[in-house]
């Protein structure tokens, strides 16, 4: 990330919706990493692009020391507030490309959807610097299903209708070649987990507005967008809820 890059500030006005309405991660991820020998009670973790702390908290609950590296002031301060009860959390104002962490100091690097914004070559060099020799890099995110149900297809159509730069910033633009280039051929694996959110209309609206490519209240299309979203919700809701489905993808390997 370049410090002048708008990617460092584009979530600043989304923080509260991000906290309330972004999905967490499946609980099965932790035992999977433990079974694979990538995680134990002593593992020191760097969470790069840690945001409000959604991914960090999984590891903090296990007693791991987690360095949450986040360049966005609003997101970082939200994470500090939400994770204040964990004495094993260390908040760091820095980027994935220049973490300020000590050489060979972490066992595990994790990065969520923020990886989309990283300068891949620069952050790879930085990852190699801060990782211990046997360290692992885990890239994980919730990949929202866009066509597995009629509701999800309609929701995707709504996003495409009103988004500002969805096609440009969608993390689904990351391909298998991205991982091959990053880890090296044959150096990584992927494990997928089923995940979902069951939300009422306020939850669906908040989930939509947590995305950086969606118009905010001052935009002339905002009210129309919300009315369309309401129609979609009313059409597909069951008992006042709709289901947002995800494939949570966990890529893991050595550099």
Secondary structure, 3 states (H helix, E strand, C coil): CCCCCHHHCCCHHHHHHHHHHCCCCCCHHHHHHHHCCCCCCCCEEEEECCCCCHHHHHHHCCCCEEEEECCCHHHHHHHHHHCCCCCCEEEECCCCCCCCCCCCCEEEEEECHHHHHCCHHHHHHHHHHHEEEEEEEEEEEEEECCCCCHHHHHHHHHHHHHCCCHHHHCHHHCCHHHHHHHHCCCCEEEEEEEEEEEECHHHHHHHHHCCCCCCCCCCCCHHHHHHHHHHHHHHHCECCEEEEEEEEEEEEECC
